[in-house]
Amino acid sequence: MKCCIDIQAALAQRAGVGRYTKALVEQLGPLAGTDALRCFYFDFKQRGLPFAVPGAEIRHVRWWPGRVAQKMWKTLYFPPFDAFAGPADVYHFPNFVIPPLRRGRAVVTIHDVSFLRFPEAAEPKNLRYLNNQIRRTVQRADLILTDSHFSAREMQECLAVPADRIATVHLGLTPNMKPPAADAVTAMRTALNLDRPYLLFVGTVEPRKNIPFLIEVFEQLKGFDGDLVIAGMRGWKYAPILERWQQSPQRDRIRYLDYVPEEHLPALYTGAEAFVFPSLYEGFGFPPLEAMCCGTPVVASRAGSLPEVLGDAAAYADIAAIDDWLATLDDVLHNTERRATLRAAGHQQTARYTWEAAARETWACYRRVAS
């Protein structure tokens, strides 16, 4: 069996889908066995592939811009993807949508359906695109992969996809996501001028992450002489969120760091007193798991997949209940036994999530549709 995976999304290094694709394909090649893996991407600007994929054939197209192909797929549903990528038994599209395809079986990863549950929180252009394409994609797909059992149930409910056409493959955590040496944490805090204790949020600055609510919680939090640190790139509809920060009476105690490179995150997580994640909807939830890897207690909402993914290793508070958040945070910050319990449970919980396991399960899905 030959599988071809579209890795175009992996070239957008800041995008969550790109991060997923890169981490997955790095593990897929060594696990191919008697099967074959081809990775395809457009490279009109001849930048090359910025990461290695051992055990895989790499195919790129330099004579045709990927953005032109994407535009034609959206408007004309032509030309077929396999005209660029070559023949294969299975094609995997890890970014929500299946382009036109003449041959082979189609596997697509739909990470979540937040754009259907919370359309007001989505970027309008992306919302229109997904609404126009998603139903054709789920009809065309031989198998849909998703990141959690929660997202699988959402697809059954929102898109009427039969359960036997969906496979849940939990994602993995990178091995470097662990507590760094103490001097690395000290250096990070010095570089970022974080000289006080801090609560940490990591994630894209967008409406779905519920950051204005987090700011309101922080404004009312008593007994914590420290700061709130928000780290994340600006997403869609970010301006009102940053404006809420600027208008806060506690704005001098709220630090916005913008995007923080992945290699610097372990020190940032490790230095925090607690990680706070009041998201309205998650299909998986990388940041709280990463915080757990670094030994940081997590307080999270019960939204979406978070109870499934975080299990008993997080402290939970209701999404819109400020008093619940205040009480839970107070306990996590000041109860030494609770903090130790959460740290120990976090290490056990995160050990379940590896990219090697995700790749093995993904290969099983390819073989399933090819048989």
GIURWO-V476754 format. One record per pair of residues at least 24 apart in sequence whose ideal C-beta (glycine too) atoms are under 8 Angstrom apart, sorted by the first residue. I is the first residue (numbers start at 1). J is the second residue. If there is no record, write none. Layout:
BEGIN
i:j
I:J
I:J
END
This chain:
BEGIN
i:j
1:35
1:36
1:89
1:90
1:366
1:367
1:370
2:35
2:36
2:37
2:38
2:87
2:88
2:89
2:90
3:35
3:36
3:37
3:38
3:88
3:89
3:90
3:91
3:92
3:366
3:370
4:37
4:38
4:39
4:40
4:59
4:82
4:85
4:86
4:88
4:90
4:91
4:92
4:104
5:37
5:38
5:39
5:40
5:91
5:92
5:94
6:40
6:41
6:81
6:85
6:91
6:92
6:93
6:94
6:95
7:39
7:40
7:41
7:49
7:53
7:94
8:40
8:41
8:42
8:66
8:95
9:94
9:95
10:41
10:51
11:41
11:47
11:49
11:50
13:50
14:233
14:259
16:111
16:204
16:286
17:94
17:95
17:96
17:111
19:262
20:94
20:109
20:111
20:171
21:94
21:95
22:51
23:171
23:172
23:174
23:355
24:94
24:355
24:358
24:359
24:362
25:53
25:56
26:51
26:52
26:53
26:54
26:355
27:172
27:355
27:356
27:358
27:359
28:53
28:55
28:56
28:359
28:362
28:363
29:53
29:54
29:55
29:56
30:54
30:55
31:356
31:359
31:360
31:363
32:56
32:363
33:363
35:363
35:366
35:367
38:85
38:86
38:88
40:84
40:85
40:86
41:66
42:66
42:69
42:84
59:85
59:86
69:99
73:99
73:100
74:129
74:132
74:133
89:370
90:366
90:369
90:370
92:362
92:366
96:130
96:133
96:134
96:137
97:129
97:130
97:133
97:134
97:137
98:136
98:137
98:140
98:141
101:140
105:142
105:143
105:369
105:370
106:140
106:141
106:142
107:141
107:142
107:143
107:144
107:145
107:365
107:366
107:369
108:137
108:141
108:143
108:144
108:145
109:144
109:145
109:146
109:147
110:134
110:137
110:138
110:144
110:145
110:146
110:151
110:155
111:146
111:147
111:151
111:283
111:284
112:146
112:147
112:151
112:154
112:281
112:282
112:283
112:284
112:304
112:305
113:151
113:154
113:155
113:158
113:159
113:283
114:208
114:281
114:283
116:154
116:158
116:159
117:154
117:158
117:281
118:207
118:208
118:280
118:281
120:207
121:206
121:207
121:208
121:237
121:280
121:281
122:236
123:235
123:236
123:237
124:236
126:236
134:159
135:159
141:165
142:369
143:167
143:365
143:368
143:369
145:169
145:362
145:365
146:283
147:171
147:283
147:284
147:305
148:283
148:284
148:304
148:305
148:308
148:309
149:305
149:308
150:283
150:304
150:305
150:308
151:283
151:284
151:304
151:305
167:361
167:365
167:368
169:358
169:361
169:362
169:365
170:284
170:309
170:352
170:353
170:357
170:358
171:284
171:286
171:353
171:355
171:358
172:353
172:354
172:355
172:356
172:357
172:358
173:286
173:289
173:290
173:293
173:350
173:353
173:354
173:355
174:262
174:355
176:263
176:266
177:265
177:266
177:290
177:293
177:294
178:266
178:293
178:294
179:266
179:270
179:294
179:295
180:266
180:267
180:270
184:266
184:267
185:267
185:270
185:271
187:267
188:264
188:267
188:268
188:271
189:267
189:271
192:255
192:257
192:268
194:227
194:229
194:255
194:271
196:225
196:226
196:227
197:224
197:225
197:226
197:227
197:273
198:226
198:227
198:228
198:229
198:255
198:271
198:272
198:273
199:224
199:226
199:227
199:228
199:229
199:272
199:273
199:274
199:275
199:276
199:329
200:229
200:231
200:268
200:269
200:271
200:272
200:274
200:275
200:276
200:291
200:296
201:228
201:229
201:230
201:231
201:232
201:275
201:276
201:277
201:287
202:231
202:232
202:260
202:265
202:268
202:269
202:275
202:287
202:290
202:291
203:232
203:277
203:279
203:287
204:232
204:233
204:234
204:235
205:230
205:232
205:233
205:234
205:235
205:238
205:241
205:242
205:256
206:235
206:236
206:237
206:238
206:241
207:236
207:237
207:241
207:280
208:279
208:280
208:281
209:278
209:279
209:280
210:278
210:279
210:280
210:301
210:319
211:241
211:244
211:245
211:278
212:240
212:241
212:244
213:278
213:319
213:320
213:322
214:276
214:278
215:244
215:245
215:248
215:250
215:254
216:322
217:276
217:278
217:322
217:325
217:326
217:329
218:250
218:253
218:254
219:248
219:249
219:250
220:322
220:326
221:326
221:329
221:330
222:326
222:330
223:330
223:333
223:334
224:273
224:329
224:333
226:253
226:273
227:253
227:254
227:255
228:253
228:254
228:255
228:276
229:254
229:255
229:257
229:268
229:272
230:254
230:255
230:256
230:257
231:257
231:258
231:259
231:260
231:265
231:268
232:258
232:259
232:260
233:258
233:259
234:258
265:290
266:290
266:293
266:294
269:293
269:294
269:296
270:294
270:295
270:296
272:296
273:297
273:333
274:298
274:299
274:329
274:332
274:333
275:299
276:300
276:329
277:301
277:306
278:317
278:319
278:325
279:303
279:304
279:306
280:319
282:306
282:309
284:309
285:309
285:310
288:314
289:349
289:350
289:353
291:346
292:346
292:347
292:349
292:350
293:346
293:347
293:350
295:343
295:346
295:347
296:343
296:346
297:332
297:338
297:339
297:342
297:343
297:346
298:342
298:346
299:325
299:328
299:329
299:332
310:349
311:345
311:349
312:345
312:349
313:342
313:345
313:346
313:348
313:349
313:350
314:342
314:346
315:342
END
